[in-house]
Amino acid sequence: MSITVAKFKDVAEGTQPGQFTIGDREPVTSLADLEPSFKRLLDERVTAVVAVMGRADQPNLTPVWFDYDGDTVLLNLATHRKKVDWLRKAPYATFLLMNPENTYHWVSIKTVVKREISEDDPVEGQRVTDQLDRIWVKYTGNEPPYGLRDPSIDERRVLFEMEVINVATFGRP
């Protein structure tokens, strides 16, 4: 598999012709091959903004905890959320991770849903719960289990496995 990385030109070292356009495109074989400053945004506790097509085909943006496994982006959602239905209808999502110390340093990842796993699945359901607990620890530093389930309902989760279509990068830390 090959992922195309579009590298936007920035002005870190001054203005230049064609600034803020794509300077180079390069293939990488995996997310692990991203330049270290961008890979760091995937691995650290950076909140992502995810865009999906929502009601009336309008983009819907939501902050989410970001996780991935190899070249698969993982999005764990409560099944009663609108985003679940929207992803089933239009199975594309774009994630934007901005460096909280310099918002002009970011990575954007375009994805397509390749599969979803229900927490109630008798074979793989535990994987959904385990992944949720893992990102709970990453983002809050608290011990599992995940502590934000809605107590007024029997909140169930679904894990969307998303294939990376392409990546765009911008700036320096």
Contacts in CASP RR format, 6 or more apart in sequence:
PFRMAT RR
TARGET T0000
AUTHOR 0000-0000-0000
METHOD contacts of the structure
MODEL  1
MSITVAKFKDVAEGTQPGQFTIGDREPVTSLADLEPSFKRLLDERVTAVV
AVMGRADQPNLTPVWFDYDGDTVLLNLATHRKKVDWLRKAPYATFLLMNP
ENTYHWVSIKTVVKREISEDDPVEGQRVTDQLDRIWVKYTGNEPPYGLRD
PSIDERRVLFEMEVINVATFGRP
1 29 0 8 1.000
1 30 0 8 1.000
1 71 0 8 1.000
2 27 0 8 1.000
2 28 0 8 1.000
2 29 0 8 1.000
3 27 0 8 1.000
3 28 0 8 1.000
3 29 0 8 1.000
3 30 0 8 1.000
3 31 0 8 1.000
3 71 0 8 1.000
3 164 0 8 1.000
3 165 0 8 1.000
3 166 0 8 1.000
3 167 0 8 1.000
4 25 0 8 1.000
4 26 0 8 1.000
4 27 0 8 1.000
4 166 0 8 1.000
4 167 0 8 1.000
5 25 0 8 1.000
5 26 0 8 1.000
5 27 0 8 1.000
5 28 0 8 1.000
5 34 0 8 1.000
5 166 0 8 1.000
5 167 0 8 1.000
5 168 0 8 1.000
5 169 0 8 1.000
6 22 0 8 1.000
6 23 0 8 1.000
6 24 0 8 1.000
6 25 0 8 1.000
6 166 0 8 1.000
6 167 0 8 1.000
6 168 0 8 1.000
6 169 0 8 1.000
7 22 0 8 1.000
7 23 0 8 1.000
7 24 0 8 1.000
7 25 0 8 1.000
7 26 0 8 1.000
7 168 0 8 1.000
7 169 0 8 1.000
7 170 0 8 1.000
8 20 0 8 1.000
8 21 0 8 1.000
8 22 0 8 1.000
8 23 0 8 1.000
8 168 0 8 1.000
8 169 0 8 1.000
8 170 0 8 1.000
8 171 0 8 1.000
9 16 0 8 1.000
9 18 0 8 1.000
9 19 0 8 1.000
9 20 0 8 1.000
9 21 0 8 1.000
9 22 0 8 1.000
9 23 0 8 1.000
10 19 0 8 1.000
10 20 0 8 1.000
10 104 0 8 1.000
10 170 0 8 1.000
10 171 0 8 1.000
10 172 0 8 1.000
11 19 0 8 1.000
11 20 0 8 1.000
12 171 0 8 1.000
12 172 0 8 1.000
22 168 0 8 1.000
28 34 0 8 1.000
28 167 0 8 1.000
30 70 0 8 1.000
30 71 0 8 1.000
31 39 0 8 1.000
31 42 0 8 1.000
31 68 0 8 1.000
31 70 0 8 1.000
31 71 0 8 1.000
31 164 0 8 1.000
31 167 0 8 1.000
32 39 0 8 1.000
32 70 0 8 1.000
34 42 0 8 1.000
34 107 0 8 1.000
34 167 0 8 1.000
34 169 0 8 1.000
35 169 0 8 1.000
37 105 0 8 1.000
37 172 0 8 1.000
37 173 0 8 1.000
38 107 0 8 1.000
38 167 0 8 1.000
38 169 0 8 1.000
40 173 0 8 1.000
41 97 0 8 1.000
41 98 0 8 1.000
41 99 0 8 1.000
41 105 0 8 1.000
41 106 0 8 1.000
41 107 0 8 1.000
42 66 0 8 1.000
42 68 0 8 1.000
42 97 0 8 1.000
42 107 0 8 1.000
45 138 0 8 1.000
45 139 0 8 1.000
46 66 0 8 1.000
46 97 0 8 1.000
46 98 0 8 1.000
46 99 0 8 1.000
46 100 0 8 1.000
47 63 0 8 1.000
47 64 0 8 1.000
47 65 0 8 1.000
47 66 0 8 1.000
47 97 0 8 1.000
47 139 0 8 1.000
48 63 0 8 1.000
48 64 0 8 1.000
48 65 0 8 1.000
48 66 0 8 1.000
48 95 0 8 1.000
48 96 0 8 1.000
48 97 0 8 1.000
49 61 0 8 1.000
49 62 0 8 1.000
49 63 0 8 1.000
49 64 0 8 1.000
49 95 0 8 1.000
49 96 0 8 1.000
49 98 0 8 1.000
50 61 0 8 1.000
50 62 0 8 1.000
50 63 0 8 1.000
50 64 0 8 1.000
50 75 0 8 1.000
50 83 0 8 1.000
50 93 0 8 1.000
50 94 0 8 1.000
50 95 0 8 1.000
50 96 0 8 1.000
51 59 0 8 1.000
51 60 0 8 1.000
51 61 0 8 1.000
51 93 0 8 1.000
51 94 0 8 1.000
51 95 0 8 1.000
51 96 0 8 1.000
52 59 0 8 1.000
52 60 0 8 1.000
52 62 0 8 1.000
52 83 0 8 1.000
52 86 0 8 1.000
52 87 0 8 1.000
52 90 0 8 1.000
52 92 0 8 1.000
52 93 0 8 1.000
53 59 0 8 1.000
53 60 0 8 1.000
53 86 0 8 1.000
53 89 0 8 1.000
53 90 0 8 1.000
53 92 0 8 1.000
54 60 0 8 1.000
54 82 0 8 1.000
54 86 0 8 1.000
54 90 0 8 1.000
55 82 0 8 1.000
55 86 0 8 1.000
57 90 0 8 1.000
60 82 0 8 1.000
60 83 0 8 1.000
60 86 0 8 1.000
62 83 0 8 1.000
64 75 0 8 1.000
64 95 0 8 1.000
65 76 0 8 1.000
65 135 0 8 1.000
65 138 0 8 1.000
65 139 0 8 1.000
66 73 0 8 1.000
66 95 0 8 1.000
66 97 0 8 1.000
67 73 0 8 1.000
67 74 0 8 1.000
67 75 0 8 1.000
67 76 0 8 1.000
67 131 0 8 1.000
67 134 0 8 1.000
67 135 0 8 1.000
67 138 0 8 1.000
68 74 0 8 1.000
71 163 0 8 1.000
71 164 0 8 1.000
72 114 0 8 1.000
72 161 0 8 1.000
72 162 0 8 1.000
72 163 0 8 1.000
72 164 0 8 1.000
73 93 0 8 1.000
73 95 0 8 1.000
73 109 0 8 1.000
73 111 0 8 1.000
73 161 0 8 1.000
73 162 0 8 1.000
73 163 0 8 1.000
73 164 0 8 1.000
74 131 0 8 1.000
74 159 0 8 1.000
74 160 0 8 1.000
74 161 0 8 1.000
74 162 0 8 1.000
75 87 0 8 1.000
75 93 0 8 1.000
75 159 0 8 1.000
75 160 0 8 1.000
75 162 0 8 1.000
76 128 0 8 1.000
76 131 0 8 1.000
76 132 0 8 1.000
76 135 0 8 1.000
76 157 0 8 1.000
76 158 0 8 1.000
76 159 0 8 1.000
76 160 0 8 1.000
77 83 0 8 1.000
77 84 0 8 1.000
77 87 0 8 1.000
77 157 0 8 1.000
77 158 0 8 1.000
77 160 0 8 1.000
78 84 0 8 1.000
78 149 0 8 1.000
78 150 0 8 1.000
78 155 0 8 1.000
78 156 0 8 1.000
78 157 0 8 1.000
79 118 0 8 1.000
79 119 0 8 1.000
79 155 0 8 1.000
79 156 0 8 1.000
79 157 0 8 1.000
79 158 0 8 1.000
80 150 0 8 1.000
80 153 0 8 1.000
80 155 0 8 1.000
80 156 0 8 1.000
84 158 0 8 1.000
87 93 0 8 1.000
87 113 0 8 1.000
87 160 0 8 1.000
88 116 0 8 1.000
91 112 0 8 1.000
91 113 0 8 1.000
92 110 0 8 1.000
92 111 0 8 1.000
92 112 0 8 1.000
92 113 0 8 1.000
93 110 0 8 1.000
93 111 0 8 1.000
93 112 0 8 1.000
93 113 0 8 1.000
93 160 0 8 1.000
93 162 0 8 1.000
94 108 0 8 1.000
94 109 0 8 1.000
94 110 0 8 1.000
94 111 0 8 1.000
95 108 0 8 1.000
95 109 0 8 1.000
95 111 0 8 1.000
96 106 0 8 1.000
96 107 0 8 1.000
96 108 0 8 1.000
97 106 0 8 1.000
97 107 0 8 1.000
97 108 0 8 1.000
97 109 0 8 1.000
98 105 0 8 1.000
98 106 0 8 1.000
99 105 0 8 1.000
99 106 0 8 1.000
99 173 0 8 1.000
101 173 0 8 1.000
102 171 0 8 1.000
102 172 0 8 1.000
102 173 0 8 1.000
104 170 0 8 1.000
104 171 0 8 1.000
105 170 0 8 1.000
105 171 0 8 1.000
105 172 0 8 1.000
105 173 0 8 1.000
106 169 0 8 1.000
106 170 0 8 1.000
106 171 0 8 1.000
107 167 0 8 1.000
107 168 0 8 1.000
107 169 0 8 1.000
107 170 0 8 1.000
108 167 0 8 1.000
108 168 0 8 1.000
108 169 0 8 1.000
109 164 0 8 1.000
109 166 0 8 1.000
109 167 0 8 1.000
110 164 0 8 1.000
110 165 0 8 1.000
110 166 0 8 1.000
110 167 0 8 1.000
111 162 0 8 1.000
111 163 0 8 1.000
111 164 0 8 1.000
111 165 0 8 1.000
112 162 0 8 1.000
112 163 0 8 1.000
112 165 0 8 1.000
113 160 0 8 1.000
113 161 0 8 1.000
113 162 0 8 1.000
113 163 0 8 1.000
114 161 0 8 1.000
114 162 0 8 1.000
114 163 0 8 1.000
115 160 0 8 1.000
115 161 0 8 1.000
116 158 0 8 1.000
116 159 0 8 1.000
116 160 0 8 1.000
116 161 0 8 1.000
117 124 0 8 1.000
117 125 0 8 1.000
117 127 0 8 1.000
117 128 0 8 1.000
117 158 0 8 1.000
117 159 0 8 1.000
117 161 0 8 1.000
118 125 0 8 1.000
118 128 0 8 1.000
118 156 0 8 1.000
118 157 0 8 1.000
118 158 0 8 1.000
119 125 0 8 1.000
119 128 0 8 1.000
119 129 0 8 1.000
119 156 0 8 1.000
119 157 0 8 1.000
119 158 0 8 1.000
119 159 0 8 1.000
120 156 0 8 1.000
121 128 0 8 1.000
127 159 0 8 1.000
128 157 0 8 1.000
128 158 0 8 1.000
128 159 0 8 1.000
129 145 0 8 1.000
129 146 0 8 1.000
129 157 0 8 1.000
131 159 0 8 1.000
132 146 0 8 1.000
132 157 0 8 1.000
132 159 0 8 1.000
133 144 0 8 1.000
133 145 0 8 1.000
133 146 0 8 1.000
134 144 0 8 1.000
136 142 0 8 1.000
136 144 0 8 1.000
136 145 0 8 1.000
136 146 0 8 1.000
136 147 0 8 1.000
136 148 0 8 1.000
137 143 0 8 1.000
137 144 0 8 1.000
149 155 0 8 1.000
END
